[in-house]
Amino acid sequence: MAKFSQTFLQGLLQPSYQEGLFTAARGIGMRPQMQALQQQQQAQQQVIAEANTALQSNDPATITAVSQKLAALGTPEATDLAFKLTQRLNQLQGPEAELRKIQLEEARAAQEKRQLAERSKNVVAAWTAMNEKDRALFKQNLPVDDQLLIDNAELQDLERQKRVEEIEAWKVSKDAPLPVTSVETIINNLTDGTVKNALKADLDAIVNQIPEKGKEYSYAGQRAKLAGQLQAINDRAFRATVAEDSARIADERFDKNTIRQVEADIATYRPTKSQVEAKAAELEEAADKGKWYVFRDGKKPEDFEIAAEKELIEEYKIRQEGRLKVLVPSYERPEAVEETTAVAPKAAIEALRKDPSKAEQFKQKYGYLPKFIQE
């Protein structure tokens, strides 16, 4: 992020005569000029207000835009705000910049998940509205992932049809049990509280109209009417279920793809040569000062570039897994496996120095060769 130039800061430090001009204009009755100065002063106050708001912002673009407006002012307040905005920009270049990036990624991922879930629900809703012949043709022309959505909907539809058979049997036979339990079960499995409560209320209204054992219905055809209402509730519960399942499957698919992409990125990451050299110099300087705690194994490495690359890869892995945990809260880090790029013990390096013929065995065990062998 570009910082304020010295020219800009010096410009803000120049004396301002606006206050004096405003007073003079008011004293000699220069109404048009006074109005212009008043408008200018209001504009300046607006910029100051924007600057104070920008100080609380995490958006470097917003801070930069306000900073450019401050460049036209010359008041002490503007100068003070300019320095504060410079400090804020510098802060955003550090950890807060990384946090901001993750927050934006999280928001983008949430939006993509919502869009994918909505699309998945629409695909299944279109399928449920079709007849059997059209359903089959529709499914075979869908991408594989969408076909999996339809597979789940088909299973749910089989359960719906079983409940339909129970309702039909109850409608025509006094001995058949009221098929409330199976309908109630699918309603209770819904996660959308609004839809669930509405369906439960409608179901209770039907149950309350069922006469007690030994009593008759209030009017002829009431049993058939209640059966039709129960059938409608069953269909609504089915549609709500497949919609929720579709959204859940879409979310799981998105999360799996995100995990796969980030883990692949971690596995293939290698720092650049300049990064390795800079880190190696940092480690070597720390080693010269006896700061062994900077090394993960607490030991001074024999080859600082090897150690630097290992350290950079581990740091990258930790950052990416932290980012992944934000994007996919359910993510669990895989169990650690034995490192193949560990820095070899000093004794093993000395043994190799004495007998270079064992280089291949050394590489297989520790995953690298020291510089003196490579040279």
Steps between C-alpha positions, in 0.01 A plus 500: 500500500647835398582732788454876505780679318705768669360752255149417613588531869683826445199637314281430800741690723466825301313781687131539422336840449144377459397597849623855452342532158168383635512762779599778259230416251237498770624845625471680164174340394626292209198267494588292191854450619377417849266239362783346302720493808221349709454226243873439494510479878210253501681289240810501719298391801358217291853386409601512868196288589589250227860488627386421854282221365785370282719464810267219612497335158676180396488598133827649367318631190262705714787641707695591186199675344443711811871574522490650154221732608703608802778609266292802401470621861758686706355510851681357803216251541550377145873463562439299814251274323744451213762355732241281671380367164860426404538294816174321426617410151824363642300288744298357214822388332565262791284241680183705453544483124512121521193504725317724257588266214365201690182688591444584134562137404255388766233739373560393141484131595176555693349673198610223265356239735166683512490523122591133459241395760231710330586355161491145640158560655373638169625193313318265736187719508485485120533120515223460759257698283540262203328177408691173505594505131630856509686433825707224342591713197578799721731298725704341223582843355629636830868513607613214724488708819141605430405140425610415854253760627224328303610159636435628851167653395395168349564323830296762684223464243480126569440582866239755401318242290495257796329766708253562217406131508448519877277805460295334225454189714384711796257692279309191388531274806387576854737233626813657346707706747527875454835551317599797712821360645685456170396847381589651836845337487597659170376838628705472819812427294479840329746766614311808378305595811246714314407227253504232771271694735254580220477134396464383860219748559317379188551137605367570850193664348426176313560277804269716712215431256536123522214374723580295806458125481131407481389840375401609148638771276321835506378472141504264204821504303701653783734201515579531128548875536747454788683238297540751217631761744742247647615414148569869432705527820693187401585654163610829656717317751656301215584814302642671808711192577653468153566877496689480829683186391602670175639801687685275744648286221605815313669636815683173559614490138627857520686430825661186360614684189641784712688255723632312198624820333671639809661168595630462144636854522676415827645178358645670193619823660869581477646839600698701247878510506503858630260403782722208597814712495340772712369246751835317509676827582248562777552154648876526476496836675283355776733201531802730535323666791427164661123524450440128456134538594428637152541151358211259530727215613704729726823410320736697283467379140802395297356643180316829551338503155354153555375608841365826356302324229357257754406788730334700222300197385383435856404865549307497174324179601395649835369817332307309236349258752396798713337654195333167418360477853331836444357400161396152620439511879454121512849442356730286713872493433614153388709306747865592472718262301870449533688781328713391206687829480631509858844646555733209565683462833856630509639148543329383179637797306852437631471132407396596148787745475740215576324256266323681210412164343207479743338810349203309358421338835528840668260660248243223539504540877509880532356614167793719391875514448730752674668762285844341526366190324307700237812699417 
